[in-house]
Amino acid sequence: MEVKDRQQMINLLTGVQSSKKSYYNELKKTVIELKKKNMQLEIINDVTKSFNIDMSIDEMLKNVLDKLRTIFPIERISLSMYENEKLILTNVYPSHSLYFPIGFEFSKKHSLYWKVIESLEKVFYQVDSSKEDYTENKIYKSLGIRSVLLVPLIHKGKVIGVLCIGSKEIIEYDEDDLTFFQQFCDQLAVCIENARLYNEVLTSKKEWEETFRAVSEMILVVDLEGNILKYNDAAKDFFQLHYKSEKRNFHQLLSIDVHNSPVLKIVQTKKPVYQEIHFQKRVCELRAYPVFNESQHIYAIIIYINDITEKRRIEAQLVQSGKLAAIGEMAAGIAHELNNPLTAILGNAQLLLRTADDRSHKLLSDIYSCGKRCKTIIQNLLTFSRQDEYMFEDCSVNEAVEQVLGLIGDQIKKQNITIQKKLDHSLELIEGNIQQIGQIVLNLLINAKDALEEMDIPKKVISIETKSVTEDGKKWVLLSVQDNGKGIEEQYLQEIFNPFFTTKRPGKGTGLGLSVSLGIAQAHGGTIEVISHLGKGSTFMLKLPAKQ
């Protein structure tokens, strides 16, 4: 016998050949099991990653089913969510395997799904061989499903849904398979709950941001150095902020001294701060509030800014209206009390003048002239104070000037101030209220008089001029009041129209005159402009649209 044959005989007798075959079979089985385990781990890992990459549940189920098919003959996978004691079908893949529409609510009566919900246990169900008649039977038979595995989704001890895995074959799942599906569903439950919480936070964040953005008041969030961290649309529009704006610091933005800053006050006191600020001819309310962290340390400050210029202007007009109403009542009383004696004085003076000799004629003429002047002053006062009649009608700016000069012209002249009047008698009419226009003229004349009172110059002059001008094809009526008084500092020119702002000494002015005047001018479709030089005087120009 040859050596080769002898070796084969030994192998047969010792069973070496059969051992090799068994070894390779076991190795093959082990490799298949390892592949299966790896795929199961990959599926669980995909479920974990799906939340991070914001994958939808439908996409995740498709991805999971495609991978499960490599290790199990599975045809259909569905997800039903349990909330508020209702079980709702939310996802099915593939979509053509739908029987009930998405959003369908499962009934509790004879339901396999509800059995899983109530028992919190996995259920493996064979459609053909089961003796129990569940309502889901007809669904599975219609879809050709022969066996299903239903696994509860449990998060922190509470059931949140059911995962159903269907096959057109009878699958025998071993303990390892069932353990895998439970682990898979546990991970799926965590991801679904995290996604729900994430969406709640995201929705709340969006709602907060939308609210923050849409608030009509200006809102700025700054750090403890005043650097702007966030701002809403109102602040962006008002302050002309842009993403790459240079004014990224609150103090620079409002030109506020750091030492008087509300930011510094809050850091020092840890209490809210309120103050009024002036910014580009606007009056604003500023409210600042500290923001605390968990350790009760301030880490940011929320600043609310509300533009109250119009509110202040209306308040000023109300104050002025109240004053004028009081003047009107007083003027009516004066007129009633004085008209009768004045009538007697004027009448008797006229009678005496008829028979007076040369010596007494001059005296009686003076009495009659002064009486007429008193009557004119009373009439002008009544006319000017009649502020309840705000109807707009055709009126003359020249007439408003004459009325006001009749009221305070002599008073101004007695203070050694010359009034130079240059009125254009061909001036167009305007559509407005003559009493309100007169109020503007009165305010401008009083300001000019006050500016001259503080000057020690030989000749004090107030010039009043009216004329027509044409700009961009539109006609305007222009009234200018010019004085050679002390003038206004350039730094104050932007603020003189703010309510309650005044450069006069205490007790001399309220700071309402120019603010109210500008409001009236704007209500008439016009404006007031100013040119002033310190030590040389000021010119205020009222521009009103001429009646077309």
C-alpha positions as CSV (number, residue, x, y, z in Angstrom):
1,M,0.0,0.0,0.0
2,E,1.3,3.4,-1.0
3,V,1.9,6.1,1.6
4,K,-0.9,8.2,0.1
5,D,-3.5,5.4,0.5
6,R,-2.2,4.7,4.0
7,Q,-2.8,8.4,5.0
8,Q,-6.3,8.3,3.7
9,M,-7.0,5.1,5.7
10,I,-5.7,6.7,8.8
11,N,-7.9,9.8,8.3
12,L,-11.0,7.6,7.8
13,L,-10.2,5.6,10.9
14,T,-9.5,8.6,13.1
15,G,-12.4,10.8,11.8
16,V,-10.2,13.7,10.8
17,Q,-12.2,14.4,7.6
18,S,-15.5,14.6,9.4
19,S,-14.1,16.9,12.0
20,K,-13.0,19.3,9.3
21,K,-16.4,19.3,7.7
22,S,-18.1,19.9,11.1
23,Y,-15.6,22.6,11.9
24,Y,-16.3,24.5,8.6
25,N,-20.0,24.2,9.1
26,E,-19.8,25.6,12.6
27,L,-17.5,28.4,11.4
28,K,-20.0,29.3,8.6
29,K,-22.8,29.4,11.2
30,T,-20.7,31.6,13.5
31,V,-19.9,34.0,10.6
32,I,-23.6,34.2,9.7
33,E,-24.5,34.9,13.4
34,L,-21.8,37.5,13.6
35,K,-23.1,39.2,10.5
36,K,-26.5,39.1,11.9
37,K,-25.3,40.6,15.2
38,N,-23.4,43.3,13.4
39,M,-26.5,44.2,11.3
40,Q,-28.5,44.4,14.5
41,L,-26.0,46.7,16.1
42,E,-25.9,48.8,12.9
43,I,-29.7,49.1,13.0
44,I,-29.7,50.2,16.7
45,N,-26.9,52.6,15.9
46,D,-28.8,54.1,12.9
47,V,-31.8,54.7,15.2
48,T,-29.6,56.5,17.6
49,K,-28.0,58.7,14.9
50,S,-31.3,59.4,13.3
51,F,-32.3,61.8,16.0
52,N,-29.0,63.7,15.7
53,I,-29.2,64.1,11.9
54,D,-32.9,65.2,12.1
55,M,-34.1,62.2,10.0
56,S,-37.9,61.8,9.8
57,I,-39.6,58.7,11.2
58,D,-40.6,57.6,7.7
59,E,-37.0,57.8,6.5
60,M,-35.8,55.9,9.6
61,L,-38.4,53.1,9.2
62,K,-37.4,52.7,5.5
63,N,-33.7,52.6,6.5
64,V,-34.4,50.1,9.3
65,L,-36.7,47.8,7.2
66,D,-34.1,47.7,4.3
67,K,-31.5,46.4,6.8
68,L,-33.9,44.1,8.7
69,R,-34.7,42.4,5.4
70,T,-31.0,41.3,5.1
71,I,-31.5,39.1,8.2
72,F,-35.3,38.5,8.4
73,P,-38.0,38.0,5.7
74,I,-39.9,41.1,6.8
75,E,-42.4,42.8,4.5
76,R,-44.0,45.6,6.5
77,I,-43.2,47.8,9.5
78,S,-45.7,50.2,11.2
79,L,-45.6,52.6,14.2
80,S,-48.6,53.6,16.3
81,M,-48.3,56.2,19.1
82,Y,-50.1,56.1,22.4
83,E,-51.1,59.5,24.0
84,N,-54.1,60.7,26.0
85,E,-55.4,57.1,26.2
86,K,-55.6,57.0,22.4
87,L,-53.7,54.7,20.0
88,I,-53.1,56.4,16.7
89,L,-51.4,55.0,13.5
90,T,-48.6,57.4,12.6
91,N,-46.2,55.7,10.2
92,V,-46.3,52.7,7.8
93,Y,-43.5,51.5,5.5
94,P,-43.8,50.7,2.6
95,S,-46.6,53.2,2.0
96,H,-48.4,50.9,-0.4
97,S,-49.0,48.5,2.5
98,L,-51.4,51.0,4.1
99,Y,-54.8,49.6,5.1
100,F,-56.1,52.3,7.4
101,P,-55.1,55.9,6.7
102,I,-52.4,57.6,8.8
103,G,-54.1,59.1,11.8
104,F,-56.5,56.2,12.3
105,E,-57.5,55.5,15.9
106,F,-57.5,51.9,17.0
107,S,-60.5,50.7,18.9
108,K,-59.9,48.9,22.3
109,K,-62.4,46.1,21.5
110,H,-60.7,42.8,20.5
111,S,-57.5,44.7,19.5
112,L,-54.1,43.0,19.3
113,Y,-52.4,46.4,19.5
114,W,-54.3,47.3,22.7
115,K,-53.3,43.9,24.2
116,V,-49.7,45.0,23.8
117,I,-50.4,48.4,25.3
118,E,-52.2,47.0,28.3
119,S,-49.8,44.1,29.0
120,L,-46.5,45.9,28.2
121,E,-45.3,42.6,26.7
122,K,-44.2,41.6,23.3
123,V,-46.7,39.6,21.2
124,F,-45.8,37.1,18.4
125,Y,-49.0,36.4,16.4
126,Q,-49.6,33.9,13.6
127,V,-52.6,34.9,11.5
128,D,-53.7,31.6,10.2
129,S,-53.2,29.4,13.2
130,S,-54.5,31.7,15.9
131,K,-57.8,30.7,17.6
132,E,-58.4,34.3,18.9
133,D,-60.3,36.6,16.6
134,Y,-58.7,40.0,16.7
135,T,-60.0,43.0,14.7
136,E,-56.6,43.2,13.0
137,N,-57.0,39.8,11.4
138,K,-58.7,41.0,8.3
139,I,-56.0,43.7,7.9
140,Y,-53.2,41.1,7.9
141,K,-55.1,38.7,5.6
142,S,-55.9,41.5,3.2
143,L,-52.2,42.4,3.1
144,G,-51.0,38.8,2.9
145,I,-49.3,39.0,6.2
146,R,-49.0,35.6,7.9
147,S,-47.0,36.5,11.1
148,V,-46.5,39.7,13.1
149,L,-44.3,40.7,16.0
150,L,-45.7,43.5,18.1
151,V,-43.3,45.2,20.6
152,P,-44.3,48.0,23.1
153,L,-42.3,51.2,23.0
154,I,-41.5,52.0,26.7
155,H,-39.8,55.2,27.9
156,K,-39.2,55.7,31.6
157,G,-41.7,53.0,32.6
158,K,-44.5,54.5,30.4
159,V,-45.7,53.0,27.2
160,I,-45.7,55.5,24.3
161,G,-46.5,53.3,21.3
162,V,-46.4,50.0,19.5
163,L,-44.0,48.8,16.7
164,C,-45.5,46.1,14.4
165,I,-43.2,44.0,12.2
166,G,-45.1,41.9,9.7
167,S,-43.9,39.0,7.4
168,K,-45.6,36.9,4.7
169,E,-43.8,33.9,6.2
170,I,-44.1,32.2,9.6
171,I,-40.9,33.4,11.3
172,E,-39.5,31.6,14.3
173,Y,-37.8,34.2,16.4
174,D,-35.3,32.9,19.0
175,E,-34.6,34.6,22.3
176,D,-31.7,36.6,20.9
177,D,-33.9,38.0,18.2
178,L,-36.6,39.0,20.6
179,T,-34.0,40.6,22.8
180,F,-32.7,42.5,19.8
181,F,-36.2,43.8,18.9
182,Q,-36.8,44.9,22.5
183,Q,-33.5,46.7,22.6
184,F,-34.3,48.3,19.2
185,C,-37.7,49.4,20.4
186,D,-36.3,50.8,23.7
187,Q,-33.8,52.9,21.7
188,L,-36.6,53.9,19.2
189,A,-38.7,55.0,22.2
190,V,-35.9,57.2,23.6
191,C,-35.3,58.8,20.2
192,I,-39.0,59.5,19.6
193,E,-39.3,61.0,23.0
194,N,-36.2,63.1,22.5
195,A,-37.5,64.2,19.1
196,R,-40.8,65.2,20.8
197,L,-39.0,67.2,23.5
198,Y,-36.6,68.7,20.9
199,N,-39.6,69.9,18.8
200,E,-41.3,71.3,21.8
201,V,-38.1,73.3,22.7
202,L,-37.7,74.3,19.0
203,T,-41.3,75.4,18.8
204,S,-41.0,77.4,22.0
205,K,-37.8,78.9,20.8
206,K,-39.4,79.9,17.5
207,E,-42.4,81.4,19.3
208,W,-40.2,83.3,21.6
209,E,-38.1,84.6,18.7
210,E,-41.2,85.6,16.7
211,T,-42.6,87.4,19.7
212,F,-39.2,89.1,20.4
213,R,-39.0,90.1,16.8
214,A,-42.5,91.4,16.5
215,V,-42.8,93.4,19.7
216,S,-43.3,97.1,18.7
217,E,-41.1,98.4,21.5
218,M,-37.4,98.4,20.9
219,I,-35.6,95.6,22.8
220,L,-31.9,95.2,23.2
221,V,-30.0,92.5,25.1
222,V,-26.6,93.7,26.2
223,D,-23.8,92.2,28.3
224,L,-22.3,93.9,31.4
225,E,-20.0,96.0,29.2
226,G,-22.9,97.3,27.1
227,N,-22.1,95.2,24.0
228,I,-25.2,94.4,22.1
229,L,-25.9,90.7,22.0
230,K,-29.4,90.7,20.4
231,Y,-32.0,93.1,19.2
232,N,-35.5,93.0,17.6
233,D,-36.8,94.4,14.4
234,A,-38.1,97.6,16.0
235,A,-34.6,98.4,17.4
236,K,-33.0,97.5,14.1
237,D,-35.2,99.9,12.2
238,F,-35.1,102.7,14.7
239,F,-31.3,102.7,15.2
240,Q,-30.5,101.5,11.7
241,L,-28.6,98.5,13.0
242,H,-27.1,96.0,10.6
243,Y,-25.3,92.7,11.0
244,K,-21.9,94.4,10.5
245,S,-22.8,97.7,12.1
246,E,-20.0,99.5,13.9
247,K,-22.4,100.6,16.7
248,R,-22.3,97.3,18.5
249,N,-22.1,99.0,21.9
250,F,-25.2,100.4,23.7
251,H,-23.3,103.4,25.0
252,Q,-22.0,104.4,21.5
253,L,-25.4,103.8,20.0
254,L,-27.2,106.3,22.2
255,S,-24.2,108.5,22.9
256,I,-24.6,107.9,26.7
257,D,-21.8,108.6,29.2
258,V,-20.7,105.2,30.6
259,H,-20.7,106.7,34.1
260,N,-24.4,107.6,33.9
261,S,-25.3,104.5,32.0
262,P,-28.3,102.3,33.1
263,V,-26.1,99.3,32.5
264,L,-23.7,100.5,35.2
265,K,-26.6,101.3,37.6
266,I,-28.0,97.8,37.2
267,V,-24.6,96.2,37.8
268,Q,-24.2,98.2,41.0
269,T,-27.8,97.9,42.4
270,K,-29.1,94.7,40.7
271,K,-32.4,96.5,40.3
272,P,-34.4,97.7,37.3
273,V,-33.7,101.2,36.0
274,Y,-36.1,103.7,34.3
275,Q,-35.1,106.9,32.6
276,E,-36.0,109.2,29.7
277,I,-33.5,109.7,26.9
278,H,-33.3,112.0,23.9
279,F,-32.1,110.5,20.6
280,Q,-32.2,112.3,17.2
281,K,-35.1,114.7,18.1
282,R,-37.1,111.8,19.7
283,V,-38.0,111.4,23.3
284,C,-37.8,107.8,24.5
285,E,-38.6,105.9,27.7
286,L,-35.9,103.4,28.7
287,R,-36.5,100.5,31.0
288,A,-33.6,98.2,31.8
289,Y,-33.9,94.9,33.7
290,P,-31.1,92.5,35.0
291,V,-31.0,88.9,33.8
292,F,-29.7,86.5,36.5
293,N,-28.2,83.0,36.1
294,E,-28.8,80.1,38.5
295,S,-26.2,81.5,40.9
296,Q,-28.2,84.8,41.0
297,H,-25.3,86.6,39.2
298,I,-26.2,89.1,36.5
299,Y,-24.9,88.0,33.2
300,A,-27.0,90.2,30.8
301,I,-29.4,93.1,30.7
302,I,-32.6,93.5,28.8
303,I,-33.3,97.1,27.7
304,Y,-36.8,98.2,26.5
305,I,-37.0,101.5,24.7
306,N,-40.3,103.1,23.7
307,D,-40.6,106.1,21.5
308,I,-43.0,108.5,23.3
309,T,-42.4,111.6,21.2
310,E,-45.9,111.7,19.9
311,K,-47.3,110.9,23.4
312,R,-45.4,113.9,24.8
313,R,-46.5,116.1,22.0
314,I,-50.1,115.2,22.6
315,E,-49.7,115.7,26.3
316,A,-48.1,119.1,25.6
317,Q,-51.0,120.1,23.3
318,L,-53.5,119.0,26.0
319,V,-51.6,121.2,28.6
320,Q,-51.7,124.1,26.2
321,S,-55.4,123.5,25.4
322,G,-56.1,123.5,29.1
323,K,-54.3,126.8,29.5
324,L,-56.1,128.3,26.6
325,A,-59.4,127.0,27.8
326,A,-58.7,128.8,31.1
327,I,-57.7,131.9,29.2
328,G,-60.9,131.7,27.2
329,E,-63.0,131.5,30.3
330,M,-61.1,134.4,31.9
331,A,-61.4,136.4,28.7
332,A,-65.1,135.8,28.5
333,G,-65.5,137.0,32.1
334,I,-63.3,140.0,31.5
335,A,-65.3,140.9,28.3
336,H,-68.6,140.6,30.2
337,E,-67.3,142.8,33.0
338,L,-65.5,145.4,30.9
339,N,-67.7,145.7,27.8
340,N,-70.5,147.5,29.6
341,P,-68.3,150.2,31.3
342,L,-66.2,150.5,28.1
343,T,-69.4,151.0,26.1
344,A,-70.4,153.8,28.5
345,I,-66.9,155.3,28.3
346,L,-66.8,155.3,24.5
347,G,-70.4,156.5,24.2
348,N,-69.9,159.4,26.7
349,A,-66.6,160.3,25.1
350,Q,-68.2,160.5,21.7
351,L,-71.0,162.7,23.1
352,L,-68.5,165.0,24.8
353,L,-66.4,165.2,21.7
354,R,-69.3,166.8,19.8
355,T,-69.4,169.8,22.2
356,A,-65.8,169.9,23.4
357,D,-63.6,172.9,23.0
358,D,-60.0,172.7,21.7
359,R,-58.5,172.3,25.1
360,S,-60.6,169.3,26.2
361,H,-61.0,167.7,22.7
362,K,-57.4,166.2,22.8
363,L,-58.1,164.7,26.2
364,L,-61.4,163.2,25.2
365,S,-59.9,161.9,22.0
366,D,-57.2,160.1,24.0
367,I,-59.9,158.6,26.3
368,Y,-61.9,157.4,23.2
369,S,-58.8,155.9,21.5
370,C,-57.7,154.1,24.7
371,G,-61.2,152.7,25.1
372,K,-61.2,151.4,21.6
373,R,-57.8,149.9,22.1
374,C,-59.0,148.1,25.2
375,K,-62.0,146.8,23.3
376,T,-59.8,145.5,20.5
377,I,-57.4,143.8,23.0
378,I,-60.4,142.0,24.6
379,Q,-61.7,141.0,21.1
380,N,-58.3,139.6,20.1
381,L,-58.0,137.7,23.3
382,L,-61.4,136.2,22.8
383,T,-60.6,135.3,19.2
384,F,-57.2,133.8,20.0
385,S,-58.5,131.7,22.9
386,R,-61.4,130.2,21.0
387,Q,-59.5,126.8,20.6
388,D,-62.5,124.5,20.7
389,E,-63.2,125.3,17.1
390,Y,-60.7,123.1,15.2
391,M,-62.5,123.0,11.9
392,F,-60.2,123.6,8.9
393,E,-61.3,126.3,6.5
394,D,-59.7,128.8,4.2
395,C,-57.7,131.2,6.3
396,S,-54.9,133.8,6.0
397,V,-51.6,133.6,7.7
398,N,-51.4,137.4,7.5
399,E,-54.6,137.7,9.5
400,A,-53.3,135.3,12.2
401,V,-50.2,137.5,12.5
402,E,-52.3,140.7,12.8
403,Q,-54.4,139.1,15.5
404,V,-51.4,138.1,17.6
405,L,-49.7,141.5,17.2
406,G,-52.9,143.1,18.3
407,L,-52.7,140.9,21.4
408,I,-49.0,141.2,22.5
409,G,-47.5,143.8,20.0
410,D,-47.7,146.7,22.4
411,Q,-46.3,144.6,25.2
412,I,-43.3,143.7,23.1
413,K,-42.7,147.4,22.0
414,K,-42.8,148.5,25.7
415,Q,-39.6,146.4,26.2
416,N,-37.8,148.6,23.7
417,I,-38.1,145.9,21.0
418,T,-38.8,147.1,17.4
419,I,-41.2,144.9,15.4
420,Q,-40.5,145.1,11.7
421,K,-43.5,143.7,9.7
422,K,-43.2,142.8,6.0
423,L,-46.4,140.9,5.0
424,D,-47.1,139.9,1.4
425,H,-50.7,141.0,0.8
426,S,-51.0,138.8,-2.3
427,L,-50.3,135.8,-0.1
428,E,-52.3,132.6,-0.9
429,L,-54.7,131.3,1.6
430,I,-54.1,128.1,3.4
431,E,-56.6,125.4,4.5
432,G,-56.3,125.3,8.3
433,N,-57.4,126.7,11.6
434,I,-56.6,130.4,12.2
435,Q,-56.6,130.1,16.0
436,Q,-54.0,127.3,15.8
437,I,-51.8,129.2,13.3
438,G,-52.1,132.1,15.7
439,Q,-50.8,129.9,18.5
440,I,-47.7,129.2,16.5
441,V,-47.1,132.9,15.7
442,L,-47.6,133.7,19.4
443,N,-45.1,131.1,20.5
444,L,-42.5,132.2,18.0
445,L,-42.9,135.9,19.0
446,I,-42.6,135.1,22.7
447,N,-39.5,133.1,22.1
448,A,-38.0,135.9,20.1
449,K,-38.9,138.4,22.8
450,D,-37.3,136.2,25.5
451,A,-34.1,135.8,23.5
452,L,-33.8,139.6,23.2
453,E,-34.5,140.3,26.9
454,E,-31.1,138.8,27.9
455,M,-29.2,140.8,25.3
456,D,-27.6,144.2,26.1
457,I,-27.6,145.7,22.6
458,P,-28.6,149.2,21.5
459,K,-31.3,148.0,19.0
460,K,-33.4,145.0,19.5
461,V,-35.4,143.9,16.5
462,I,-38.0,141.2,15.7
463,S,-38.7,140.9,11.9
464,I,-41.9,139.2,10.8
465,E,-42.2,138.3,7.1
466,T,-44.7,136.4,5.0
467,K,-44.2,135.3,1.4
468,S,-44.9,132.6,-1.1
469,V,-42.3,130.1,-2.3
470,T,-42.4,127.2,-4.8
471,E,-40.5,124.0,-4.3
472,D,-40.7,121.0,-6.6
473,G,-43.7,122.5,-8.3
474,K,-45.6,122.9,-5.1
475,K,-46.6,126.3,-3.6
476,W,-45.9,127.0,0.1
477,V,-46.8,129.9,2.4
478,L,-43.7,130.9,4.4
479,L,-43.8,132.8,7.7
480,S,-40.4,133.8,9.2
481,V,-39.8,135.3,12.6
482,Q,-36.3,136.6,13.0
483,D,-34.6,138.2,16.0
484,N,-31.1,139.5,16.7
485,G,-31.0,137.9,20.2
486,K,-28.6,135.5,21.9
487,G,-29.2,132.6,19.4
488,I,-29.1,128.9,20.1
489,E,-26.1,126.6,20.6
490,E,-25.6,124.2,17.8
491,Q,-25.7,121.2,20.1
492,Y,-29.3,122.2,21.1
493,L,-30.7,122.7,17.7
494,Q,-31.6,119.0,17.4
495,E,-33.5,119.1,20.7
496,I,-35.4,122.3,20.9
497,F,-38.6,120.7,19.4
498,N,-38.6,117.9,22.0
499,P,-41.3,118.3,24.6
500,F,-40.2,119.9,27.9
501,F,-36.8,120.8,26.5
502,T,-35.9,124.4,27.1
503,T,-32.8,126.6,27.2
504,K,-34.5,129.3,29.3
505,R,-33.8,129.9,32.9
506,P,-35.9,128.0,35.5
507,G,-39.4,129.5,35.8
508,K,-39.2,131.2,32.4
509,G,-40.3,128.5,30.1
510,T,-42.0,125.1,30.1
511,G,-40.3,123.7,26.9
512,L,-43.8,123.0,25.4
513,G,-44.1,126.0,23.0
514,L,-42.0,124.7,20.0
515,S,-43.1,121.1,20.5
516,V,-46.8,122.1,20.3
517,S,-46.1,124.5,17.4
518,L,-44.4,121.8,15.4
519,G,-47.3,119.4,16.1
520,I,-49.8,122.0,14.8
521,A,-47.6,122.7,11.7
522,Q,-47.4,119.0,10.9
523,A,-51.2,118.6,11.4
524,H,-51.5,121.3,8.7
525,G,-49.2,119.4,6.4
526,G,-46.3,121.7,7.0
527,T,-43.2,122.1,9.2
528,I,-41.0,124.5,11.2
529,E,-37.3,125.0,10.3
530,V,-34.7,127.0,12.3
531,I,-31.5,128.7,11.5
532,S,-29.5,130.1,14.5
533,H,-26.1,131.4,15.2
534,L,-24.9,131.9,18.8
535,G,-24.7,135.6,19.7
536,K,-26.3,136.7,16.4
537,G,-29.9,135.6,16.6
538,S,-32.3,133.0,15.3
539,T,-34.8,132.7,12.4
540,F,-37.8,130.3,12.7
541,M,-39.6,129.5,9.5
542,L,-43.2,128.1,9.4
543,K,-43.9,126.4,6.1
544,L,-47.5,125.6,5.2
545,P,-48.9,124.3,1.9
546,A,-50.8,126.9,0.0
547,K,-54.4,126.1,-0.9
548,Q,-54.5,124.7,-4.4
